[in-house]
Amino acid sequence: MTATAYTVTGMTCEHCARSVTEELERLPEVSSVAVDLAGGQVTVVSDGALADGAVREAVAEAGFELVGRA
């Protein structure tokens, strides 16, 4: 298992966190997602390394911007 933290901008509430979590959990390699609203970070646990582009697209689909790895 690999845990990777990302910085995501624009998340302000639990609805935001759920939206990001739901989109990231659709990626087949992802086993869990944890969102830290106060810190603007999302930690993704996956079976292996995730492509940053796939994570960026999932976050964008939720309506937010992936800044990069935290």
C-alpha positions as CSV (number, residue, x, y, z in Angstrom):
1,M,0.0,0.0,0.0
2,T,1.1,3.5,-0.8
3,A,-0.1,6.7,0.9
4,T,0.3,9.9,-1.0
5,A,-0.7,13.4,0.2
6,Y,-1.9,16.1,-2.2
7,T,-2.7,19.8,-1.8
8,V,-6.1,20.7,-3.1
9,T,-7.5,24.2,-3.2
10,G,-11.1,25.3,-2.8
11,M,-12.4,22.7,-0.3
12,T,-14.3,24.5,2.5
13,C,-17.0,22.1,3.8
14,E,-17.9,18.4,4.3
15,H,-19.8,18.4,1.0
16,C,-16.5,19.4,-0.7
17,A,-14.7,16.6,1.1
18,R,-17.3,14.0,0.1
19,S,-17.2,15.1,-3.5
20,V,-13.4,14.8,-3.7
21,T,-13.5,11.5,-1.8
22,E,-16.1,10.0,-4.1
23,E,-14.3,11.0,-7.3
24,L,-10.9,9.6,-6.0
25,E,-12.5,6.4,-4.8
26,R,-13.6,5.7,-8.4
27,L,-10.0,5.2,-9.4
28,P,-9.5,1.4,-9.3
29,E,-6.2,1.4,-7.4
30,V,-7.5,3.6,-4.5
31,S,-8.4,1.8,-1.2
32,S,-9.1,4.9,1.0
33,V,-9.1,8.7,1.0
34,A,-8.8,11.1,3.9
35,V,-9.5,14.8,3.6
36,D,-8.1,17.5,5.9
37,L,-10.2,20.5,5.2
38,A,-8.3,22.9,7.4
39,G,-5.0,21.9,5.8
40,G,-6.3,21.6,2.3
41,Q,-4.8,18.2,2.0
42,V,-6.0,14.9,0.7
43,T,-4.3,11.6,1.5
44,V,-4.9,8.7,-0.8
45,V,-4.0,5.2,0.0
46,S,-3.6,3.0,-3.0
47,D,-2.4,-0.4,-4.1
48,G,0.5,1.2,-6.0
49,A,1.7,4.6,-7.2
50,L,-1.0,6.7,-8.8
51,A,-0.5,8.7,-11.9
52,D,-0.7,12.4,-10.9
53,G,-2.8,13.1,-14.1
54,A,-5.5,10.6,-13.0
55,V,-5.6,12.2,-9.5
56,R,-5.7,15.7,-11.0
57,E,-8.6,14.7,-13.3
58,A,-10.6,13.1,-10.4
59,V,-10.1,16.2,-8.3
60,A,-11.1,18.5,-11.2
61,E,-14.2,16.4,-11.8
62,A,-15.2,17.2,-8.2
63,G,-14.8,20.9,-9.0
64,F,-11.5,21.6,-7.3
65,E,-7.8,22.1,-8.2
66,L,-5.0,19.8,-7.4
67,V,-1.9,21.9,-6.7
68,G,0.5,19.1,-6.4
69,R,1.9,16.6,-3.9
70,A,2.0,17.8,-0.3
